[in-house]
Amino acid sequence: MSELTGLRARKKKRTRDAIGDAAVSLFLERGFDRVSVNDIAAAAEISKPTLFRYFPTKEDLVLHRFADHQGEAARVVRDRKPGIKPVTALHQHFRAGLDRYDPVTGLNDHPEVVAFHRLVFTTPSLAGRLTRYQLEDEEALADALGEDIQARLLAAQVLAVQRVLARTNWQKITDGRAVHDVHPEAVADADQAFSQLP
């Protein structure tokens, strides 16, 4: 029984990924506002109702790529080793992301990643939806840090720091700089920013 359930879950994930990939390709090619849901359904060879079963909104077709990082800061805090302060664990995690050139850190110069970030940051409805994701992350991080106002303030500060660092890195990449040249600055910026957190 569990083998059948696992097969269904893998098939559902493959279908979701195929729909999302088709949508992002069209958005990058034509622009978010110039692509209809019908265009995406046709490109993915599915019906419109099927598309909406996987992605409730057009914006979700793009922002599903952030889903892997949804709640990540809260997980880092919950899963940290004993004796490690939450801010230290979050700093180490961000630094590891910089070393891996994780797109979420803004330090990735693959043309598709740069184009994807440009799409998200320059499309008002996507930027607005991304803000909602960030607020959900802030709530999750605050819950992982504690239940008082200090936890909420620290969560907001940490996520603001990560957002500013990522946007700064992304801007340097879009200005034409190579990721290897930006890396030392990104590390220094992260060290300075996290050192200012309580």
N, C-alpha and C positions, 0 to 999 in steps of 0.2 A: 504494500500500500504506500509506504513512504517513498519507494522508488518512483512510483507513478506521480506522486505529489512533487517530487524533485524534478521530474521530467517536465511537468506542467509549468513549474516555476521558471525553469531554464528557457522554455519556449516563450513564456510571457515576457521574460527579460529580453530575449533576442528580438521579439516583435517590438517592444518598447524602444530598444536601442535603434532598430532599423527606422522606426517612425521619427525618432528624435534626430537621427543622422540625416535623414532626407529633409527634414524641416530646416535644420541648421545650414545644410548645403544651399537650399533655396534662399534662405535669409541672407547668407553671405554673398550670394550671387546677385540678388535683386534688391535687397533691403527688406527689413521687417515689415514695413507698411505696404509693400508692393506684392506681398505673397498672401494669398488667401488660404483659409483652412481647406477649401476644395483643392487648391493646387497641391497642398501637402498630402492630402489623402490620395490624390491621383498618383503622385510621385512614389508614395509608399505602397501603392496598390491595395488600399483598404478603403472601407466606407468611412464617411464622416462620423457616424455614430461610433464606429470602432475606434477611430482616432480619439474621440472625446472620452471613451472608456479608459484610455491610457493617459491622456493629458486633458484635464478639465478646462484649461484656457490656452490660448495661443501663446501667451508668455511662458507657460510651463514647458512648451516645446523647446524653448531655448534654455531656460534656467534649470532644466533637469540635470544639466551638467554640473551644477553646484550641489546637487543632492548628495554626492559622496562626502561633501564637507559639512553638510547640515548637522549641527550639534557637535561638531568636532572639538571645539574649545571645551565644552562641557565634558566630553569623553576624556580629553587630555587631563583635566583636573581630577575626574573620578578615578582614572587609571594610573595616576602618578605613583611613584614609589614612595614608601614611607620616608618621612623626613624631608621630602622635597616640597618647597612652598609652591602654591598654585601658580604664581607669576613666573617663577623659575621654570616650572614645567612647560608653561605656555611659551616662554622665551625659547627654551630648547627646541620645542616643537616647530616654532616658526623658523628658527635657524636651520633645522634639518630640512625644512621645506625649501629654503633658499639654496641649500647645497644640492638638492634634487632638482632644482629648477621647476618646482611645482607651480603650475599656472596660477594657483590661488594666491601666491606671493607676489604676483606681477612680474616675476623674474623668469620669463620664458619668451624666447624670440622666434619660436616656430611661427611662420606666417599665418597659419590657420588660427593659432591661439591669439596672436595680436589682432587679427581681424575679428575674432569672436569677442574679445574684450571691447574693441571699438564699437561693435554692434550693440553690446549690452550698455556701455556707458553713454552712448550717443542717442539711444532710443528711449524717449521719456517713459513709455509704459514699462519697458524692461527695467530701467533704473528704479522706477517706483516699486516694481514687484521685488527687485533685489533688496531694496530697503526693508520690505516686509520680512523677507528671509532673514535679514540681519537682525531685526528686532526679535524674531523667534529665537535666533541663536543667543541673543543677549539674555533673554528670559531663561533659556536652558542653562547658560553659564552662571547666571545669578543663582539659580536653584542649586547648582553643583557647589558654589562657593559658600552658600549659607542662605539664611532667610531674612536677614536684616538689610537696612538701607546701605550699609557698607558693602555688602555683597553686590547689590544692584549697581552702585556707583563704580565699583571695581570692574564689573562685567562690562559696563558701558565704556569705561576707559580702555580696557584691553582690546575690545573689538574696534574701537575708534583708532587705536594705535595700529592694529593690523591692517585696517582699511587704508589709512593714510600711507603706511609703508608700501602696501601693494600698489596703490595708485601712483606713488612716486616712482616705484620701479618700472611700472608699465609705461609711464610717461617718458622715462629715459630710453626705454626700448623703442617706443614709437618715434622718438626723436632720431632714431637710426643708430643707436649705440648697441654694441654686441653684448650679449648676456654675460660673457666672461669678464668684460671690462666693468660692467655695472656691479657684479657680484661683491667685490670688496667694499664698495660704498654701501650696498644694501645690507651687508653684515654689520658694518659700523653704525648705520642708521638704526638698525634693529637693536643693537646693543645699547645705544644711547636712549632710544625710546623706551625700551623695557626697563632700563635702570631708573627711569623717572617714575615708574609706577610704584605704588605702595606695597 
